[in-house]
């Protein structure tokens, strides 16, 4: 993958990304993965809720992805070939924050490269 300019696509109306006018390749791949794997989203929400309910005020989205991997492979004796791209951690955190602003302080997010070089769709 190159660090070239973000690929421009029109977001689906009402989608998580409708506010953004440019979406980079990682975001496009994340959206496809997320749509095809709703179980991962469900587990991300579940484990984030568990972390917050334990009293944590901040936690790592990456740690939650590792927890999902552990759950799928070890606890449920599921798919040993289960793959979950580390690039998705910030995307899942942003998705949760987008749906519920109370998560904004729980996850620390940085500016995405695609946001640094925004180009608007005309």
C-alpha positions as CSV (number, residue, x, y, z in Angstrom):
1,X,0.0,0.0,0.0
2,X,1.3,3.4,-0.9
3,X,1.0,6.6,1.1
4,X,-0.6,8.4,-1.9
5,X,-3.6,10.7,-1.7
6,X,-6.8,9.4,-0.3
7,X,-9.2,7.8,-2.7
8,X,-12.4,9.8,-3.0
9,X,-15.7,8.0,-2.8
10,X,-19.2,9.1,-2.0
11,X,-20.3,7.8,1.4
12,X,-23.7,6.1,1.7
13,X,-26.3,8.5,3.0
14,X,-26.7,8.3,6.7
15,X,-23.6,6.1,7.1
16,X,-20.9,6.6,9.7
17,X,-18.8,8.3,7.1
18,X,-21.4,10.7,5.7
19,X,-19.9,13.6,7.5
20,X,-16.5,13.0,5.9
21,X,-16.0,14.0,2.3
22,X,-12.8,12.0,1.8
23,X,-12.1,8.4,2.8
24,X,-8.7,6.8,2.5
25,X,-8.1,3.2,1.4
26,X,-7.9,1.9,4.9
27,X,-11.3,3.3,5.6
28,X,-12.8,1.7,2.5
29,X,-11.4,-1.7,3.5
30,X,-12.6,-1.2,7.1
31,X,-16.1,-0.4,5.9
32,X,-16.2,-3.6,3.8
33,X,-14.8,-5.7,6.6
34,X,-17.2,-4.2,9.2
35,X,-20.2,-4.8,6.9
36,X,-19.1,-8.4,6.3
37,X,-18.3,-9.1,10.0
38,X,-21.0,-7.7,12.3
39,X,-19.9,-10.1,15.0
40,X,-16.7,-8.2,15.4
41,X,-18.6,-4.9,15.9
42,X,-20.9,-6.6,18.5
43,X,-17.9,-7.9,20.4
44,X,-16.1,-4.6,20.3
45,X,-19.1,-2.9,21.9
46,X,-19.5,-5.7,24.4
47,X,-15.8,-5.7,25.5
48,X,-15.7,-1.8,25.6
49,X,-18.7,-1.8,27.8
50,X,-17.1,-4.4,30.1
51,X,-13.9,-2.3,30.3
52,X,-15.8,0.8,31.2
53,X,-18.1,-1.0,33.7
54,X,-14.9,-2.3,35.5
55,X,-14.2,1.3,36.4
56,X,-11.7,2.2,33.8
57,X,-11.9,5.8,32.6
58,X,-9.7,5.2,29.6
59,X,-8.7,2.1,27.6
60,X,-7.1,1.0,24.4
61,X,-9.2,0.0,21.3
62,X,-6.2,-2.1,20.4
63,X,-6.5,-4.0,23.6
64,X,-10.1,-4.7,22.8
65,X,-9.2,-6.1,19.4
66,X,-6.7,-8.4,21.2
67,X,-9.5,-9.4,23.5
68,X,-11.7,-10.2,20.5
69,X,-9.0,-12.4,19.0
70,X,-8.6,-14.2,22.3
71,X,-12.4,-14.7,22.7
72,X,-12.9,-16.0,19.1
73,X,-9.9,-18.4,19.1
74,X,-9.4,-19.5,22.7
75,X,-12.7,-19.1,24.7
76,X,-15.1,-20.2,22.0
77,X,-12.6,-22.6,20.3
78,X,-13.6,-20.8,17.1
79,X,-11.7,-20.2,13.9
80,X,-8.0,-20.5,14.4
81,X,-7.4,-18.6,11.2
82,X,-9.4,-15.7,12.5
83,X,-7.8,-12.5,11.3
84,X,-8.4,-9.0,12.6
85,X,-6.3,-6.2,11.1
86,X,-4.7,-3.9,13.7
87,X,-5.6,-0.9,11.5
88,X,-9.2,-1.4,12.5
89,X,-8.8,-0.5,16.2
90,X,-9.0,3.2,15.7
91,X,-11.8,2.8,13.2
92,X,-13.9,0.8,15.7
93,X,-13.2,3.3,18.4
94,X,-14.3,6.1,16.1
95,X,-17.4,4.2,15.2
96,X,-18.4,3.8,18.8
97,X,-17.7,7.5,19.5
98,X,-19.8,8.4,16.5
99,X,-22.7,6.4,17.8
100,X,-22.3,7.6,21.4
101,X,-20.3,10.7,22.3
102,X,-19.8,9.4,25.9
103,X,-17.0,7.2,24.6
104,X,-15.0,10.3,23.4
105,X,-13.0,10.4,26.7
106,X,-12.6,6.7,27.0
107,X,-10.6,6.2,23.8
108,X,-7.8,8.5,22.8
109,X,-7.8,9.0,19.0
110,X,-5.2,10.8,16.8
111,X,-5.8,12.6,13.6
112,X,-5.8,10.1,10.7
113,X,-3.4,10.7,7.8
114,X,-6.5,11.0,5.5
115,X,-7.8,13.8,7.7
116,X,-4.4,15.6,7.5
117,X,-4.6,15.7,3.7
118,X,-8.4,16.1,3.3
119,X,-9.6,16.8,-0.2
120,X,-13.2,17.5,-0.7
121,X,-15.4,15.7,-3.2
122,X,-16.8,18.2,-5.7
